[in-house]
Amino acid sequence: MALISGWIAVAFILLTASLPLIQWLRQKRRAAPDSPQTRLHAGLGMATAALAFGHTLTAVPVLGSSRALGGGMTALAAGGLAFFVIVAHVGIGLQLRNTRLRGRKDKRRTHQITAVLIAATVGAHVVALLRAG
């Protein structure tokens, strides 16, 4: 179950991340904070965080499996860090929904940095587990 929930979470990460990129490619600008595209991105982002939490819960009982042990601390640390970065990313994203937010540029940059960190940590988590067999 942990394997399936992990790949579902990865699929949601990719889907959620693709929405602002598609918006940028089509319109050559970001969507407004109160636009339907942004609401969809935020909703999928919260669903992704819930899926990451669900994956964590399904992974705990199988931490003693050969695959989990083979992944070692790299897989465990990367997965744990990814989970916390996802939670921070959602929090920053919810702040960006405020149309009167001050310092939007800095918050947006932090949101983008956490998105890159999510990709890197999830990638490290997946690679470590795949190498474990």
N, CA, C and O atoms as a GROMACS GRO file, in nm:
protein
  532
    1MET      N    1   0.082  -0.120   0.000
    1MET     CA    2   0.000   0.000   0.000
    1MET      C    3   0.086   0.127   0.000
    1MET      O    4   0.051   0.228  -0.062
    2ALA      N    5   0.201   0.121   0.071
    2ALA     CA    6   0.289   0.237   0.075
    2ALA      C    7   0.342   0.270  -0.064
    2ALA      O    8   0.355   0.387  -0.100
    3LEU      N    9   0.374   0.167  -0.140
    3LEU     CA   10   0.425   0.188  -0.275
    3LEU      C   11   0.320   0.257  -0.363
    3LEU      O   12   0.351   0.354  -0.433
    4ILE      N   13   0.198   0.208  -0.358
    4ILE     CA   14   0.090   0.266  -0.439
    4ILE      C   15   0.061   0.409  -0.395
    4ILE      O   16   0.047   0.498  -0.479
    5SER      N   17   0.051   0.432  -0.264
    5SER     CA   18   0.021   0.567  -0.216
    5SER      C   19   0.133   0.664  -0.250
    5SER      O   20   0.108   0.782  -0.275
    6GLY      N   21   0.257   0.615  -0.252
    6GLY     CA   22   0.370   0.700  -0.289
    6GLY      C   23   0.363   0.745  -0.434
    6GLY      O   24   0.385   0.862  -0.464
    7TRP      N   25   0.333   0.652  -0.523
    7TRP     CA   26   0.325   0.687  -0.665
    7TRP      C   27   0.203   0.776  -0.693
    7TRP      O   28   0.208   0.862  -0.781
    8ILE      N   29   0.095   0.756  -0.619
    8ILE     CA   30  -0.020   0.846  -0.635
    8ILE      C   31   0.017   0.987  -0.591
    8ILE      O   32  -0.019   1.085  -0.656
    9ALA      N   33   0.091   0.998  -0.480
    9ALA     CA   34   0.136   1.129  -0.433
    9ALA      C   35   0.228   1.195  -0.535
    9ALA      O   36   0.217   1.316  -0.560
   10VAL      N   37   0.318   1.118  -0.595
   10VAL     CA   38   0.407   1.172  -0.699
   10VAL      C   39   0.325   1.223  -0.817
   10VAL      O   40   0.354   1.330  -0.871
   11ALA      N   41   0.224   1.146  -0.858
   11ALA     CA   42   0.139   1.189  -0.970
   11ALA      C   43   0.069   1.321  -0.936
   11ALA      O   44   0.060   1.409  -1.022
   12PHE      N   45   0.020   1.335  -0.814
   12PHE     CA   46  -0.046   1.459  -0.774
   12PHE      C   47   0.053   1.575  -0.768
   12PHE      O   48   0.018   1.688  -0.802
   13ILE      N   49   0.176   1.548  -0.725
   13ILE     CA   50   0.277   1.654  -0.723
   13ILE      C   51   0.300   1.704  -0.866
   13ILE      O   52   0.304   1.825  -0.890
   14LEU      N   53   0.315   1.612  -0.959
   14LEU     CA   54   0.338   1.651  -1.098
   14LEU      C   55   0.219   1.727  -1.156
   14LEU      O   56   0.236   1.828  -1.224
   15LEU      N   57   0.099   1.678  -1.129
   15LEU     CA   58  -0.022   1.746  -1.178
   15LEU      C   59  -0.033   1.886  -1.120
   15LEU      O   60  -0.058   1.982  -1.192
   16THR      N   61  -0.016   1.897  -0.990
   16THR     CA   62  -0.030   2.027  -0.922
   16THR      C   63   0.077   2.125  -0.970
   16THR      O   64   0.048   2.243  -0.992
   17ALA      N   65   0.199   2.077  -0.987
   17ALA     CA   66   0.309   2.164  -1.031
   17ALA      C   67   0.290   2.208  -1.176
   17ALA      O   68   0.334   2.316  -1.215
   18SER      N   69   0.225   2.124  -1.256
   18SER     CA   70   0.210   2.156  -1.397
   18SER      C   71   0.110   2.270  -1.422
   18SER      O   72   0.121   2.340  -1.522
   19LEU      N   73   0.016   2.290  -1.332
   19LEU     CA   74  -0.088   2.392  -1.356
   19LEU      C   75  -0.031   2.533  -1.371
   19LEU      O   76  -0.065   2.599  -1.470
   20PRO      N   77   0.053   2.582  -1.280
   20PRO     CA   78   0.108   2.717  -1.301
   20PRO      C   79   0.201   2.724  -1.423
   20PRO      O   80   0.209   2.827  -1.489
   21LEU      N   81   0.271   2.613  -1.451
   21LEU     CA   82   0.360   2.613  -1.568
   21LEU      C   83   0.279   2.621  -1.697
   21LEU      O   84   0.317   2.694  -1.789
   22ILE      N   85   0.169   2.548  -1.704
   22ILE     CA   86   0.082   2.555  -1.822
   22ILE      C   87   0.023   2.695  -1.836
   22ILE      O   88   0.016   2.750  -1.946
   23GLN      N   89  -0.019   2.753  -1.724
   23GLN     CA   90  -0.072   2.890  -1.724
   23GLN      C   91   0.032   2.986  -1.782
   23GLN      O   92   0.000   3.070  -1.866
   24TRP      N   93   0.156   2.973  -1.736
   24TRP     CA   94   0.263   3.062  -1.782
   24TRP      C   95   0.289   3.044  -1.932
   24TRP      O   96   0.306   3.142  -2.004
   25LEU      N   97   0.291   2.919  -1.977
   25LEU     CA   98   0.317   2.895  -2.120
   25LEU      C   99   0.204   2.946  -2.209
   25LEU      O  100   0.230   2.996  -2.318
   26ARG      N  101   0.082   2.935  -2.164
   26ARG     CA  102  -0.032   2.979  -2.245
   26ARG      C  103  -0.051   3.131  -2.242
   26ARG      O  104  -0.071   3.193  -2.347
   27GLN      N  105  -0.044   3.191  -2.123
   27GLN     CA  106  -0.077   3.332  -2.107
   27GLN      C  107   0.045   3.424  -2.098
   27GLN      O  108   0.031   3.546  -2.109
   28LYS      N  109   0.162   3.367  -2.079
   28LYS     CA  110   0.286   3.445  -2.059
   28LYS      C  111   0.279   3.535  -1.936
   28LYS      O  112   0.345   3.638  -1.929
   29ARG      N  113   0.197   3.494  -1.840
   29ARG     CA  114   0.189   3.564  -1.711
   29ARG      C  115   0.130   3.469  -1.608
   29ARG      O  116   0.070   3.366  -1.642
   30ARG      N  117   0.147   3.505  -1.482
   30ARG     CA  118   0.092   3.424  -1.374
   30ARG      C  119  -0.058   3.447  -1.362
   30ARG      O  120  -0.110   3.552  -1.400
   31ALA      N  121  -0.125   3.348  -1.308
   31ALA     CA  122  -0.268   3.363  -1.282
   31ALA      C  123  -0.288   3.453  -1.159
   31ALA      O  124  -0.203   3.456  -1.070
   32ALA      N  125  -0.397   3.523  -1.155
   32ALA     CA  126  -0.430   3.609  -1.041
   32ALA      C  127  -0.453   3.522  -0.917
   32ALA      O  128  -0.495   3.407  -0.929
   33PRO      N  129  -0.427   3.577  -0.797
   33PRO     CA  130  -0.444   3.499  -0.674
   33PRO      C  131  -0.586   3.446  -0.652
   33PRO      O  132  -0.604   3.344  -0.586
   34ASP      N  133  -0.685   3.514  -0.707
   34ASP     CA  134  -0.824   3.471  -0.687
   34ASP      C  135  -0.885   3.408  -0.813
   34ASP      O  136  -1.007   3.398  -0.824
   35SER      N  137  -0.800   3.367  -0.908
   35SER     CA  138  -0.849   3.309  -1.033
   35SER      C  139  -0.887   3.161  -1.014
   35SER      O  140  -0.842   3.097  -0.920
   36PRO      N  141  -0.969   3.109  -1.104
   36PRO     CA  142  -1.004   2.966  -1.096
   36PRO      C  143  -0.881   2.875  -1.108
   36PRO      O  144  -0.876   2.770  -1.044
   37GLN      N  145  -0.783   2.914  -1.188
   37GLN     CA  146  -0.662   2.834  -1.202
   37GLN      C  147  -0.587   2.825  -1.070
   37GLN      O  148  -0.539   2.718  -1.032
   38THR      N  149  -0.578   2.937  -1.000
   38THR     CA  150  -0.509   2.939  -0.872
   38THR      C  151  -0.587   2.859  -0.768
   38THR      O  152  -0.528   2.788  -0.687
   39ARG      N  153  -0.719   2.870  -0.771
   39ARG     CA  154  -0.801   2.790  -0.677
   39ARG      C  155  -0.782   2.642  -0.701
   39ARG      O  156  -0.772   2.564  -0.606
   40LEU      N  157  -0.776   2.601  -0.828
   40LEU     CA  158  -0.754   2.461  -0.861
   40LEU      C  159  -0.616   2.416  -0.814
   40LEU      O  160  -0.602   2.309  -0.756
   41HIS      N  161  -0.515   2.498  -0.840
   41HIS     CA  162  -0.379   2.467  -0.796
   41HIS      C  163  -0.373   2.452  -0.644
   41HIS      O  164  -0.312   2.359  -0.592
   42ALA      N  165  -0.438   2.545  -0.573
   42ALA     CA  166  -0.438   2.540  -0.426
   42ALA      C  167  -0.513   2.417  -0.375
   42ALA      O  168  -0.468   2.351  -0.281
   43GLY      N  169  -0.625   2.386  -0.436
   43GLY     CA  170  -0.701   2.268  -0.395
   43GLY      C  171  -0.625   2.139  -0.418
   43GLY      O  172  -0.623   2.050  -0.332
   44LEU      N  173  -0.562   2.129  -0.535
   44LEU     CA  174  -0.481   2.010  -0.562
   44LEU      C  175  -0.358   2.005  -0.471
   44LEU      O  176  -0.314   1.897  -0.432
   45GLY      N  177  -0.304   2.121  -0.437
   45GLY     CA  178  -0.190   2.126  -0.345
   45GLY      C  179  -0.227   2.074  -0.208
   45GLY      O  180  -0.150   2.000  -0.146
   46MET      N  181  -0.344   2.112  -0.159
   46MET     CA  182  -0.388   2.061  -0.029
   46MET      C  183  -0.417   1.911  -0.036
   46MET      O  184  -0.389   1.838   0.059
   47ALA      N  185  -0.473   1.866  -0.148
   47ALA     CA  186  -0.496   1.723  -0.166
   47ALA      C  187  -0.363   1.648  -0.171
   47ALA      O  188  -0.352   1.538  -0.117
   48THR      N  189  -0.263   1.707  -0.234
   48THR     CA  190  -0.131   1.646  -0.242
   48THR      C  191  -0.069   1.634  -0.104
   48THR      O  192  -0.009   1.532  -0.071
   49ALA      N  193  -0.084   1.738  -0.022
   49ALA     CA  194  -0.033   1.732   0.116
   49ALA      C  195  -0.103   1.621   0.194
   49ALA      O  196  -0.039   1.549   0.271
   50ALA      N  197  -0.234   1.607   0.174
   50ALA     CA  198  -0.308   1.499   0.240
   50ALA      C  199  -0.260   1.362   0.193
   50ALA      O  200  -0.248   1.269   0.272
   51LEU      N  201  -0.232   1.350   0.063
   51LEU     CA  202  -0.180   1.224   0.010
   51LEU      C  203  -0.040   1.195   0.065
   51LEU      O  204  -0.008   1.079   0.093
   52ALA      N  205   0.042   1.297   0.080
   52ALA     CA  206   0.176   1.277   0.139
   52ALA      C  207   0.163   1.228   0.283
   52ALA      O  208   0.238   1.141   0.326
   53PHE      N  209   0.068   1.284   0.356
   53PHE     CA  210   0.044   1.239   0.494
   53PHE      C  211  -0.006   1.095   0.493
   53PHE      O  212   0.037   1.013   0.574
   54GLY      N  213  -0.097   1.064   0.401
   54GLY     CA  214  -0.147   0.927   0.390
   54GLY      C  215  -0.035   0.830   0.355
   54GLY      O  216  -0.030   0.719   0.409
   55HIS      N  217   0.054   0.871   0.266
   55HIS     CA  218   0.168   0.786   0.230
   55HIS      C  219   0.255   0.761   0.353
   55HIS      O  220   0.301   0.649   0.375
   56THR      N  221   0.277   0.865   0.431
   56THR     CA  222   0.356   0.851   0.553
   56THR      C  223   0.293   0.748   0.647
   56THR      O  224   0.361   0.664   0.704
   57LEU      N  225   0.162   0.758   0.663
   57LEU     CA  226   0.092   0.664   0.752
   57LEU      C  227   0.097   0.521   0.700
   57LEU      O  228   0.108   0.427   0.780
   58THR      N  229   0.090   0.502   0.569
   58THR     CA  230   0.095   0.366   0.514
   58THR      C  231   0.238   0.312   0.513
   58THR      O  232   0.258   0.191   0.509
   59ALA      N  233   0.338   0.401   0.516
   59ALA     CA  234   0.477   0.357   0.513
   59ALA      C  235   0.528   0.317   0.651
   59ALA      O  236   0.617   0.232   0.660
   60VAL      N  237   0.475   0.374   0.756
   60VAL     CA  238   0.525   0.344   0.891
   60VAL      C  239   0.520   0.194   0.924
   60VAL      O  240   0.618   0.142   0.976
   61PRO      N  241   0.410   0.124   0.896
   61PRO     CA  242   0.408  -0.018   0.930
   61PRO      C  243   0.507  -0.105   0.853
   61PRO      O  244   0.540  -0.215   0.897
   62VAL      N  245   0.555  -0.058   0.738
   62VAL     CA  246   0.646  -0.140   0.657
   62VAL      C  247   0.791  -0.090   0.663
   62VAL      O  248   0.872  -0.125   0.577
   63LEU      N  249   0.823  -0.010   0.764
   63LEU     CA  250   0.960   0.042   0.774
   63LEU      C  251   1.063  -0.069   0.798
   63LEU      O  252   1.181  -0.048   0.772
   64GLY      N  253   1.020  -0.184   0.844
   64GLY     CA  254   1.112  -0.295   0.865
   64GLY      C  255   1.128  -0.385   0.745
   64GLY      O  256   1.201  -0.484   0.752
   65SER      N  257   1.060  -0.354   0.635
   65SER     CA  258   1.069  -0.438   0.516
   65SER      C  259   1.209  -0.428   0.454
   65SER      O  260   1.283  -0.334   0.480
   66SER      N  261   1.242  -0.527   0.371
   66SER     CA  262   1.374  -0.528   0.309
   66SER      C  263   1.395  -0.407   0.218
   66SER      O  264   1.505  -0.352   0.212
   67ARG      N  265   1.290  -0.365   0.149
   67ARG     CA  266   1.303  -0.250   0.059
   67ARG      C  267   1.328  -0.122   0.139
   67ARG      O  268   1.414  -0.041   0.103
   68ALA      N  269   1.252  -0.104   0.247
   68ALA     CA  270   1.271   0.016   0.328
   68ALA      C  271   1.408   0.017   0.393
   68ALA      O  272   1.475   0.120   0.396
   69LEU      N  273   1.451  -0.099   0.444
   69LEU     CA  274   1.584  -0.106   0.505
   69LEU      C  275   1.694  -0.087   0.401
   69LEU      O  276   1.798  -0.027   0.430
   70GLY      N  277   1.670  -0.137   0.280
   70GLY     CA  278   1.767  -0.120   0.172
   70GLY      C  279   1.782   0.025   0.132
   70GLY      O  280   1.891   0.068   0.093
   71GLY      N  281   1.675   0.101   0.142
   71GLY     CA  282   1.681   0.244   0.110
   71GLY      C  283   1.760   0.321   0.212
   71GLY      O  284   1.817   0.426   0.182
   72GLY      N  285   1.765   0.268   0.333
   72GLY     CA  286   1.844   0.327   0.440
   72GLY      C  287   1.799   0.465   0.484
   72GLY      O  288   1.687   0.508   0.457
   73MET      N  289   1.890   0.531   0.551
   73MET     CA  290   1.860   0.664   0.605
   73MET      C  291   1.841   0.767   0.496
   73MET      O  292   1.772   0.866   0.517
   74THR      N  293   1.900   0.746   0.381
   74THR     CA  294   1.883   0.841   0.271
   74THR      C  295   1.736   0.849   0.233
   74THR      O  296   1.680   0.959   0.221
   75ALA      N  297   1.673   0.733   0.213
   75ALA     CA  298   1.532   0.731   0.175
   75ALA      C  299   1.445   0.788   0.286
   75ALA      O  300   1.354   0.867   0.260
   76LEU      N  301   1.472   0.748   0.409
   76LEU     CA  302   1.391   0.793   0.522
   76LEU      C  303   1.406   0.944   0.544
   76LEU      O  304   1.307   1.015   0.562
   77ALA      N  305   1.530   0.992   0.543
   77ALA     CA  306   1.554   1.135   0.566
   77ALA      C  307   1.495   1.219   0.453
   77ALA      O  308   1.433   1.322   0.478
   78ALA      N  309   1.514   1.176   0.328
   78ALA     CA  310   1.461   1.252   0.214
   78ALA      C  311   1.309   1.254   0.217
   78ALA      O  312   1.248   1.358   0.191
   79GLY      N  313   1.247   1.142   0.249
   79GLY     CA  314   1.101   1.137   0.258
   79GLY      C  315   1.047   1.224   0.370
   79GLY      O  316   0.949   1.295   0.351
   80GLY      N  317   1.112   1.218   0.486
   80GLY     CA  318   1.069   1.302   0.598
   80GLY      C  319   1.084   1.450   0.567
   80GLY      O  320   0.995   1.530   0.596
   81LEU      N  321   1.197   1.486   0.508
   81LEU     CA  322   1.219   1.626   0.471
   81LEU      C  323   1.118   1.671   0.366
   81LEU      O  324   1.065   1.782   0.373
   82ALA      N  325   1.091   1.584   0.269
   82ALA     CA  326   0.992   1.617   0.165
   82ALA      C  327   0.856   1.645   0.226
   82ALA      O  328   0.789   1.740   0.187
   83PHE      N  329   0.816   1.565   0.323
   83PHE     CA  330   0.687   1.585   0.387
   83PHE      C  331   0.680   1.722   0.454
   83PHE      O  332   0.582   1.794   0.438
   84PHE      N  333   0.783   1.758   0.529
   84PHE     CA  334   0.781   1.887   0.598
   84PHE      C  335   0.787   2.005   0.500
   84PHE      O  336   0.725   2.108   0.523
   85VAL      N  337   0.861   1.989   0.392
   85VAL     CA  338   0.868   2.096   0.292
   85VAL      C  339   0.732   2.111   0.223
   85VAL      O  340   0.691   2.223   0.192
   86ILE      N  341   0.662   2.001   0.200
   86ILE     CA  342   0.528   2.008   0.140
   86ILE      C  343   0.434   2.086   0.230
   86ILE      O  344   0.357   2.169   0.183
   87VAL      N  345   0.439   2.059   0.359
   87VAL     CA  346   0.352   2.131   0.454
   87VAL      C  347   0.386   2.281   0.452
   87VAL      O  348   0.295   2.364   0.451
   88ALA      N  349   0.514   2.315   0.452
   88ALA     CA  350   0.554   2.456   0.446
   88ALA      C  351   0.510   2.520   0.315
   88ALA      O  352   0.464   2.634   0.312
   89HIS      N  353   0.524   2.446   0.206
   89HIS     CA  354   0.486   2.494   0.074
   89HIS      C  355   0.337   2.527   0.068
   89HIS      O  356   0.298   2.630   0.014
   90VAL      N  357   0.256   2.441   0.124
   90VAL     CA  358   0.112   2.466   0.127
   90VAL      C  359   0.081   2.591   0.210
   90VAL      O  360  -0.001   2.673   0.171
   91GLY      N  361   0.147   2.605   0.323
   91GLY     CA  362   0.126   2.724   0.407
   91GLY      C  363   0.161   2.852   0.335
   91GLY      O  364   0.087   2.951   0.342
   92ILE      N  365   0.272   2.852   0.266
   92ILE     CA  366   0.313   2.970   0.188
   92ILE      C  367   0.214   2.994   0.075
   92ILE      O  368   0.176   3.109   0.049
   93GLY      N  369   0.172   2.889   0.009
   93GLY     CA  370   0.074   2.901  -0.099
   93GLY      C  371  -0.058   2.959  -0.052
   93GLY      O  372  -0.119   3.040  -0.123
   94LEU      N  373  -0.103   2.919   0.065
   94LEU     CA  374  -0.227   2.975   0.119
   94LEU      C  375  -0.213   3.124   0.149
   94LEU      O  376  -0.309   3.199   0.133
   95GLN      N  377  -0.095   3.165   0.192
   95GLN     CA  378  -0.072   3.308   0.212
   95GLN      C  379  -0.079   3.384   0.080
   95GLN      O  380  -0.129   3.496   0.074
   96LEU      N  381  -0.029   3.322  -0.026
   96LEU     CA  382  -0.030   3.387  -0.158
   96LEU      C  383  -0.171   3.406  -0.213
   96LEU      O  384  -0.190   3.486  -0.304
   97ARG      N  385  -0.268   3.334  -0.160
   97ARG     CA  386  -0.406   3.350  -0.207
   97ARG      C  387  -0.466   3.484  -0.164
   97ARG      O  388  -0.564   3.530  -0.223
   98ASN      N  389  -0.408   3.547  -0.063
   98ASN     CA  390  -0.455   3.677  -0.015
   98ASN      C  391  -0.422   3.783  -0.120
   98ASN      O  392  -0.306   3.806  -0.152
   99THR      N  393  -0.526   3.847  -0.174
   99THR     CA  394  -0.504   3.946  -0.280
   99THR      C  395  -0.435   4.072  -0.228
   99THR      O  396  -0.381   4.149  -0.308
  100ARG      N  397  -0.436   4.094  -0.097
  100ARG     CA  398  -0.374   4.214  -0.040
  100ARG      C  399  -0.241   4.183   0.031
  100ARG      O  400  -0.195   4.262   0.114
  101LEU      N  401  -0.182   4.072  -0.001
  101LEU     CA  402  -0.058   4.030   0.063
  101LEU      C  403   0.055   4.128   0.034
  101LEU      O  404   0.079   4.165  -0.081
  102ARG      N  405   0.123   4.169   0.138
  102ARG     CA  406   0.241   4.254   0.122
  102ARG      C  407   0.363   4.162   0.106
  102ARG      O  408   0.368   4.055   0.167
  103GLY      N  409   0.456   4.203   0.028
  103GLY     CA  410   0.575   4.122   0.006
  103GLY      C  411   0.547   3.999  -0.079
  103GLY      O  412   0.610   3.894  -0.061
  104ARG      N  413   0.452   4.012  -0.172
  104ARG     CA  414   0.412   3.898  -0.256
  104ARG      C  415   0.532   3.842  -0.334
  104ARG      O  416   0.544   3.720  -0.348
  105LYS      N  417   0.617   3.929  -0.384
  105LYS     CA  418   0.731   3.882  -0.464
  105LYS      C  419   0.820   3.788  -0.382
  105LYS      O  420   0.860   3.682  -0.431
  106ASP      N  421   0.849   3.824  -0.258
  106ASP     CA  422   0.932   3.740  -0.172
  106ASP      C  423   0.861   3.609  -0.137
  106ASP      O  424   0.924   3.503  -0.136
  107LYS      N  425   0.733   3.616  -0.108
  107LYS     CA  426   0.656   3.494  -0.077
  107LYS      C  427   0.651   3.402  -0.199
  107LYS      O  428   0.664   3.280  -0.187
  108ARG      N  429   0.633   3.460  -0.315
  108ARG     CA  430   0.627   3.381  -0.438
  108ARG      C  431   0.761   3.313  -0.462
  108ARG      O  432   0.766   3.196  -0.501
  109ARG      N  433   0.870   3.385  -0.440
  109ARG     CA  434   1.003   3.326  -0.457
  109ARG      C  435   1.023   3.212  -0.356
  109ARG      O  436   1.077   3.107  -0.393
  110THR      N  437   0.981   3.230  -0.233
  110THR     CA  438   0.991   3.123  -0.133
  110THR      C  439   0.907   3.004  -0.174
  110THR      O  440   0.948   2.889  -0.157
  111HIS      N  441   0.790   3.030  -0.228
  111HIS     CA  442   0.700   2.923  -0.276
  111HIS      C  443   0.769   2.845  -0.388
  111HIS      O  444   0.761   2.722  -0.393
  112GLN      N  445   0.836   2.914  -0.477
  112GLN     CA  446   0.908   2.848  -0.587
  112GLN      C  447   1.027   2.768  -0.535
  112GLN      O  448   1.054   2.657  -0.583
  113ILE      N  449   1.098   2.823  -0.438
  113ILE     CA  450   1.213   2.751  -0.381
  113ILE      C  451   1.167   2.623  -0.312
  113ILE      O  452   1.229   2.518  -0.327
  114THR      N  453   1.056   2.632  -0.236
  114THR     CA  454   1.007   2.510  -0.170
  114THR      C  455   0.958   2.409  -0.273
  114THR      O  456   0.966   2.288  -0.249
  115ALA      N  457   0.906   2.455  -0.386
  115ALA     CA  458   0.864   2.362  -0.491
  115ALA      C  459   0.985   2.286  -0.546
  115ALA      O  460   0.977   2.165  -0.570
  116VAL      N  461   1.094   2.355  -0.566
  116VAL     CA  462   1.217   2.290  -0.614
  116VAL      C  463   1.269   2.192  -0.508
  116VAL      O  464   1.315   2.083  -0.541
  117LEU      N  465   1.262   2.233  -0.382
  117LEU     CA  466   1.305   2.144  -0.274
  117LEU      C  467   1.218   2.018  -0.267
  117LEU      O  468   1.268   1.910  -0.239
  118ILE      N  469   1.089   2.034  -0.291
  118ILE     CA  470   1.000   1.917  -0.294
  118ILE      C  471   1.044   1.822  -0.403
  118ILE      O  472   1.057   1.701  -0.380
  119ALA      N  473   1.068   1.874  -0.522
  119ALA     CA  474   1.110   1.790  -0.634
  119ALA      C  475   1.242   1.718  -0.601
  119ALA      O  476   1.257   1.599  -0.629
  120ALA      N  477   1.336   1.790  -0.543
  120ALA     CA  478   1.467   1.730  -0.512
  120ALA      C  479   1.456   1.624  -0.402
  120ALA      O  480   1.513   1.516  -0.415
  121THR      N  481   1.382   1.653  -0.296
  121THR     CA  482   1.374   1.557  -0.186
  121THR      C  483   1.290   1.436  -0.222
  121THR      O  484   1.324   1.323  -0.185
  122VAL      N  485   1.181   1.457  -0.294
  122VAL     CA  486   1.100   1.343  -0.339
  122VAL      C  487   1.182   1.259  -0.437
  122VAL      O  488   1.179   1.136  -0.432
  123GLY      N  489   1.254   1.325  -0.526
  123GLY     CA  490   1.340   1.254  -0.619
  123GLY      C  491   1.444   1.170  -0.548
  123GLY      O  492   1.465   1.054  -0.584
  124ALA      N  493   1.510   1.226  -0.447
  124ALA     CA  494   1.610   1.151  -0.369
  124ALA      C  495   1.545   1.033  -0.297
  124ALA      O  496   1.603   0.925  -0.291
  125HIS      N  497   1.425   1.054  -0.244
  125HIS     CA  498   1.351   0.949  -0.175
  125HIS      C  499   1.320   0.834  -0.271
  125HIS      O  500   1.342   0.717  -0.238
  126VAL      N  501   1.270   0.866  -0.387
  126VAL     CA  502   1.234   0.765  -0.487
  126VAL      C  503   1.358   0.690  -0.536
  126VAL      O  504   1.358   0.568  -0.544
  127VAL      N  505   1.464   0.764  -0.569
  127VAL     CA  506   1.586   0.701  -0.620
  127VAL      C  507   1.644   0.606  -0.516
  127VAL      O  508   1.685   0.495  -0.550
  128ALA      N  509   1.649   0.649  -0.390
  128ALA     CA  510   1.704   0.562  -0.285
  128ALA      C  511   1.622   0.434  -0.272
  128ALA      O  512   1.678   0.326  -0.254
  129LEU      N  513   1.492   0.445  -0.280
  129LEU     CA  514   1.408   0.326  -0.269
  129LEU      C  515   1.416   0.237  -0.393
  129LEU      O  516   1.414   0.114  -0.382
  130LEU      N  517   1.425   0.298  -0.511
  130LEU     CA  518   1.439   0.218  -0.633
  130LEU      C  519   1.573   0.143  -0.637
  130LEU      O  520   1.579   0.029  -0.681
  131ARG      N  521   1.677   0.208  -0.591
  131ARG     CA  522   1.808   0.143  -0.587
  131ARG      C  523   1.810   0.028  -0.487
  131ARG      O  524   1.888  -0.067  -0.501
  132ALA      N  525   1.725   0.037  -0.386
  132ALA     CA  526   1.719  -0.070  -0.284
  132ALA      C  527   1.652  -0.194  -0.341
  132ALA      O  528   1.667  -0.304  -0.286
  133GLY      N  529   1.579  -0.178  -0.450
  133GLY     CA  530   1.513  -0.292  -0.515
  133GLY      C  531   1.381  -0.312  -0.457
  133GLY      O  532   1.309  -0.404  -0.497
   0.00000   0.00000   0.00000
